[in-house]
């Protein structure tokens, strides 16, 4: 692995911003021009075809072949106007990225010539080669067949000359092979369960949708420096590197003035996002040097996930226009803040009510409290599974590092909502409430909007925080596909809402009035989930002790966390609601183990190569210079040389000791990998990588970082943190 010599920092900082003009000064003129949205469907589809698509989106009704043909004709006509000559089924396999296979709008016409064509069959279903995508054993290499199927709830879009159609990806036998399929199933489950609960308060509610607003954090690194760091380009993070004397200590980067080069990148990114109908609303500097954040206006959960995955791809492409490389890894640089993807989640009804937002009267506020309490209970019941949905090889470096929530799941509500739940717990008992108690409780519930107006703070240390009209799942990693944590969260909430409505109905059947039945069940759930509510500092050592005392789990080992998916509770959650079958769960667990193994394996191989072939030779070369210097001093000063060369001799000794440690530990790490690789069972192989291979990464790094401090700067083969982080 040859290390590319990097440009001088002066050359990097002389790069000129690349300014790209928007298609129009008015964003409304070009917003969504490359998306087959409602406006385009009205124009290019017949009334009948349009209504079929809308029913498929909002009611989940199937689209028959005749209507699919009509939609395909209209979609192609629009796409051709946008310059599309090809189409692809765009899907999200279990690789962590997206996949696409482009086909031309081309068919034989039966007379020896060709004609542009796009049929309903091609729109609705394709058959990509499924053999090389992770399947966890659902597919064999010789069984390549897998299907992509159109998801009409996420609009098609054009990028370049290709019409991209969002799809699910399933095996020949129907099992999910992607991230989208379980999410869609979970969204259907939460719709059904939440609608039933809403009926207690408003009979007009016929549908509930989950909403998502993501906040994407990322780093921008100059491409010359990026390519000069093989660890960055191959693993997404720096496997070595001593802290810069100055990094984020002064908090001077946070919300600071955006550098001109970065601003030019962000502007072009916004232009491209707007054309794709992605409503980027916010951009700003983040805490760490060269770290930034963008965030859109909230949208329906499935669409928001697709837009986030898409915008990450657009960011990679646009960054190259500006001589940048974008990093989504959760911890690309040790010692400074990493990148998350805060998932702001809520539920809303087709009557326009946000269920996690206070209403205008006691009845609507009781509904608000009902959904707050059930969400908390869902997080409490499935804390281990929610953790497993976000605890990846890369995100594990970020969680609990004084910049992100720890691996302990807790919920922050704010003192006013907490006080209201405490009041319900105290007042509502299994006996009937007195008229005075009912009046007092209703009066207090009626005051919720005004008390939240000025008193609902945010807790940035909480992994799952209520922020006024939504919950912010802060623990999601920057490189993650949000489909996985959102599928788990919506599945957990759906199961809890079903349990809640069943308990309420049982009380009503026993003759308890509806409101009182709701209060009684809420009280039970408040008491049962109280231990997961925490208003303090989640980063503190005190919380670790308190959480343990409360019985909350704190699983930090990734293979152990992955195993949560195979628990009886997880299987019950997924299987009972039709989100994942047992074979699909087993397959995903296998993929997660293998993904973890490969990530650690690659990092170990890259670190070993850099250590032995670049760092050690450089250190030895500098050591030789020092030894030559000591020899010359001895020749010149005779016996007096010792008093003059003491520091250099100490450096020579330190370099020798650290080089020996590095070489020894690299050899031990290689042997540990060999042993782990011989283990057949993926779970045990992952455990071996976690316990016997991964620890060497930090141990070897420690000695390399110490060498970086003493080896001649001009000899050091890699750009240092001060160069990587202060070059924009």
Steps between C-alpha positions, in 0.01 A plus 500: 500500500678812379436817697433791267704803595269784585501858376637756738242660724569828326402348165183350650395830652553679168224300333239731354130450578301357210183704471200340328198714415152362576257436214296796624517758776159381617526153654131438428581512127716189514409321823409140416555535124674160497233323707187327371291655774129568535510798264675298226265205548198725450652627177635177350249239624137447414251574777442129554871416518562793735227384739637145498846625597361723776299211644813283491693767690242578767307174530751242386271368226672310215541644150395256229695440178279724288544796734872426539534525120320835505723630780813378321404684180444825687813462714716435194355799316591723793844342548581539129426870527757510779759334272469142627602225258525221760312379805601314813342343804671685787518291815679474834661157551662399826837636386441838663476683166264509204489285188386552143515326162435726201296386200434705187146585388563267207311207346481335158204626299445169316616641167874477551520839668470629854259721687513679836273319741423474870231260619305456820681171552839675485372767739348263753761225520857422396732207557853616590776251572458439873790262556763753608290703742504405870217259571602324820448162338159573347656469156782277377756629252358274231149628577527849360135584460364787706231754424467874529142627525380859456421702812245758376506683835847635418503699174724415206773747413749576223874528555709564190352294218331241723148467638539355851207308647511436878437131566510230762738207454384148584615145436341258256308354792385839627735573790625856550857561380504874559446779752179639349275194522500466882455877532189496281359210700571681828336818371189301410500345847523834681232645274258223591574505873507879537176545306320271744624708795410826326143375469463543878536875444388571143289265288597693188857371507548227239878506454814580698836562340848506651707809426877539497734795496866401481798715587806388302842574646816450292861606449651655187865417429711631214540222246882526489519441874233231480696297245818548702331313787434139391328434831245774425440394140474128581322498837335842530697589815854576610649192665787711635571865565591703806264776607564844356616759753186690407182326396154573646600623847390858436166404336590762239392288205149429629247721316792707372530661161492231231827499298459625144601170339262306722223750437541448126467123551191540719333731249548257213382218725183694576436566130529129422290402802225748415479366145444157655229635729715469814413806712836582663415771751804538726878507460763592756843433644507223759718472810812336356724674244394422142172351629163618367130419514204521265136431583177498296139582572324197650317255275338157505742246647553272197550797268735668749715188521522479120587868477775466760656202322473689172645825632800312643571373149456850358738638765771258393459603136482875561796497741725388214412815305657698783807279558352367823420157632207468737531278808188349660689270739385552857854555633752584228730681742583392855456751778250729328129478434376243254196510274147392581174502308239615751165346407212730599192279502130557557157366405225702332143432388323553170296764685813714539581428867858436614448238767814596694395865513272652767149595393256774597282321754513221761377238253768567239762528774397164643565363152840675504588344837378161380747499211781643712457229766468217250810616314699502823371156591597371154854630543516345847379160382729488197802698616740218409359467149505877442863501608578211267344695212762775533804335666725429201875459467534867408237651732647318800798740485264797542247388759585613850796710389374824660343604171228239463271304729642186661388148422244531781156586363312765697220748428502872577159669529565834669382587847145606406405183312672291768301684765178425314582129482584500869164663572314232303695235688402652834134580430371216284439178688295190437214660690281764338633854519301752699340788307759738650788277388358477150457878481851569630659254260305630200590859588867416521490301176333795334797720594758286318545721189570812701736332746696342217527824308788638705600212723592214266877496480717264296741246642776441248643218712184290481485222240121536470374846589158665478544840336155659505312320222722203416763265637862535395682168469848649531698178513468415126838509325604732218565220249185303585200428285221631723265230372631253758455706821173640365370149426582391856355814660174490306466127559553547874248785521246302294527202736465721805195681360335164432566394858364831627175487299444140605533594869269802461236295317506238773428765764222650290343155467506481881291816519775761555439829318731554202698798637546335835610176332758695300628670815528168686698333223719807457580488870608137471724579203646809670597294804634212291726722286602760758856369530586602144407865556804711580529879499870534584839473331525170313876551458569495873654212692216540749248402235686176430460405865140620518402318180646177635306551822181547296560178313559662160729306270832630367623267227813642336633190327370498143462122450314483831273780385434336164392186683204701636325449164480129578337542840150370556377856558643625169359205306160555657511869404594440138321175419167580669466820298619356170809722486762224481464124504731285709708405196530867401614588853759223497624616160537862613685396812740299284555804275562725801757261646678471166491877448656558841768237437592648163515857635741402778695273266552778246605748767745249646652427160531869409652590837744209481611601152547867587676418825752253356556647153483873573514597868770257617739572208454874553568467872810287437623748239471783752660280765798450267531875460509538878755220538719658234474830687602333827793328328621834360468661843713221648757542226512875555478522880637169617384395846311829546248397233276329756401826668417649160314206347294372790166614357579348161596170655171499692316566172689218332404266781134610495476456124656154527260396775192629319604346168546167678158530664336586168659210313422256779136605528445504123626140487273407792204670330564308179509173692180590684333563164615165369356323802170692474470431128504125562183521712202385294212648698462871418388591852809345659727637228363851564557454873860398433554810287345717769697359792827388339559715190331836548691594822827498306385795290518740794812339648697531176365848439623616841864433410466643148350821639788528746749458214321776307593741781873429483579408137615780270188667356648508150552124511154408631323326208139603574314831531446581866180604674596867493516477120192284451281716725609849402519494122174646373 
